[in-house]
């Protein structure tokens, strides 16, 4: 099988190249070749393809083989080059070898050319193998260094004298020494370790390894002092490096920065101390029980509750050892086992807590203890939580002395009964005051309604008397007509004219023409007066809603405003004009009588505010309604004296009033607020500027 070889020919003769190729085929080579004849062609081929051998003429015109050698060297290429030339002579050969040629062969000396090619290929193979082996060693070393640099621990390697020959990146970062600085220095100079407490240098690890002949480590309180004096807690292990032929060759030190771990350990220790301190200082008794209801740990508060000095060692104690129960002398078997313990409430509660895998909250137990030479009854509140400690089930029990709390509860129970009775009496008083407020409103309404009804009733009565007189006159005229009728039947025709003349005189005397005309106006006025009385009575009935005092029903706020204005008209008309702007709003579910009472209170208050301002011209009360998707709104605005800013946050308080004594109970706005806010889930808001006026806004939900 032919050996493949890639040959680049530098030649001006294609025939010479063919001859050499033919011989090489005969020698068993499969030749892949290319011929170049210029410097540029040579450079292009060297850049684009890989060659095993170059065979060159001594010169092609002005292009000498020496230029080819320079080009090959400049491209860092180690290709072998054989010069094949017609020039004989030792000088040419020496020149070629001196310039870096692999060989110098005369043309057509194919035997020597074959030997030279075989020699060059063998040498190239040997060099390639050596380079490959060196490369593999280099790669192995690089991989080892990369591995040491990539691990999280610091690694330092020393020779047998203790001088450093390698530091990985972690070691450099921790010690502050770069590898080039540390190489050849003693381990103790770079890896400087001291005892954290005593501040004395720690034992040299390599000396310890040499002495003991085995791996050794550091004490737990050792710190590494870096080049910049930064201190780190470290753990380390130093082991000898033993070779097969040379024995002890050095040491390898592997260490780890455990500063963070040490800090966490210290935090855990401090946390444990804090937890222990909190456990002992807790204001409630705390006990840790095992599965057998034996005490493993107890805080000082539990002894305080029991009135006993703490045990120096509470482990494996029973609850009866802490709480001296009256049956303590009978407990030969130990607390929790004797007959009396079966019925002990405290023992039962603790046994239940220790056997349960659930949290128990606020289990109150009355327990009798022997304290201060006497039996005392204590109320104890027990809470328990099951916890796992070292894979074993335990129970944390919290015991609080609630004897004082129980006594307070009994006292509070008595006080509550007294307060309940006082509350009932207060409610009676409140109802009485509310009734008084209602009666005061009714009194105002009665006066206004009486005045309103009196006017139409006056002219109805007057018309009635006039109508009665008219009726008497009509009666006399009718009697005359009847008498005339009778006379005409009995008399002759001569007397008719006389009788008719008498009747005409009577009509003129009684003014019958006026009476006839005035009767129509009298009946019209009387009808109007009666309608006004009926309207007032209807408005009063709708305002009071006597049939719906405690019922929720459909209610039209606009209609309620109109009815209220009718009822309170006599209170308003002498002091203020009313400007209405009632929008189209939906019907709501409400207690109409109560809402009307609120409207009455607010309108009457507006009138009083205008009166108190003392202005000569008529005041103005604006009443408007509107709505959105959720609420209907009613705004009652006046230009009265307004409310002082200091009083704005008190006007809804019961019994608060700015009116003079005897002119107000101070319950009107309080009752209104209760009706709107508490009974109808709405809002009652107020805006006021003293001297300008006030605005009250009622906000009621559309849907109940």
Number of C-alpha atoms within 10 A of each C-alpha: 6 12 10 12 16 17 19 25 24 29 20 17 14 11 10 16 19 11 12 18 18 13 16 19 13 11 13 12 17 16 17 13 15 15 20 19 18 17 15 10 12 19 15 11 15 17 9 8 9 12 17 17 21 21 23 26 24 21 18 15 9 8 15 16 23 16 13 19 20 13 16 18 13 9 12 9 11 12 17 21 27 25 24 22 18 12 14 12 9 9 10 14 19 13 13 21 15 10 13 15 21 19 20 26 21 17 16 15 11 15 10 14 22 15 10 17 19 13 13 19 15 12 13 16 12 12 12 12 12 12 12 12 12 12 12 12 12 12 12 12 12 12 12 12 15 13 11 18 18 13 12 14 18 23 23 24 23 24 19 17 14 20 21 25 18 20 25 22 23 21 26 22 14 22 25 19 19 15 17 10 11 21 18 16 14 17 24 17 13 24 22 18 25 18 17 17 9 9 11 11 14 19 14 14 24 27 13 16 19 17 9 11 14 12 18 16 16 18 12 14 15 22 26 24 20 19 17 9 11 12 19 21 22 22 19 20 16 22 21 24 17 14 10 7 7 7 11 15 16 22 27 19 24 17 22 18 20 16 15 11 12 16 12 12 12 12 12 12 12 12 12 12 12 12 12 13 12 12 19 18 14 15 16 19 23 25 23 22 28 21 15 13 22 18 21 18 18 24 22 20 23 25 17 16 17 20 16 17 11 16 13 6 10 17 14 14 19 19 20 18 16 21 21 18 22 15 17 18 9 13 16 9 9 16 20 21 12 15 13 14 20 11 11 17 15 24 21 14 17 20 16 14 25 24 16 15 15 13 14 16 12 13 14 18 19 15 17 20 21 17 16 9 6 10 14 14 13 18 21 21 19 22 20 26 18 21 18 10 10 7 7 9 16 24 27 22 22 20 23 20 22 16 15 11 12 14 12 12 13 12 11 14 12 12 12 14 11 12 14 12 12 12 14 12 12 13 12 12 12 15 12 12 16 17 12 14 18 16 13 15 16 14 12 17 19 15 14 19 22 14 14 19 19 14 13 20 18 13 15 20 13 14 18 15 12 16 17 12 13 20 14 12 19 17 12 15 18 12 12 18 15 12 13 17 12 11 14 14 10 9 10 9 10 8 11 14 10 10 18 14 11 14 16 13 12 16 17 12 10 16 13 17 10 11 19 12 10 15 16 11 13 19 15 12 16 21 14 14 21 16 13 17 19 13 15 19 16 15 20 19 15 20 26 21 17 12 10 15 12 13 14 15 13 12 17 15 23 21 15 21 23 14 23 22 19 21 27 21 18 18 19 23 13 12 19 21 14 18 12 15 14 16 13 10 17 15 15 20 17 25 20 26 23 23 22 22 21 23 22 24 17 21 26 18 16 29 23 17 21 24 18 13 16 11 12 8 8 13 23 20 24 18 20 17 21 17 17 11 8 10 17 20 21 23 20 20 24 26 23 28 22 21 20 13 12 8 12 13 10 13 20 21 15 16 16 17 19 13 13 7 8 6 10 15 17 19 23 26 21 18 20 24 23 17 20 20 15 11 13 20 13 20 17 20 12 17 14 20 16 13 13 13 21 21 20 19 19 23 23 23 19 19 11 10
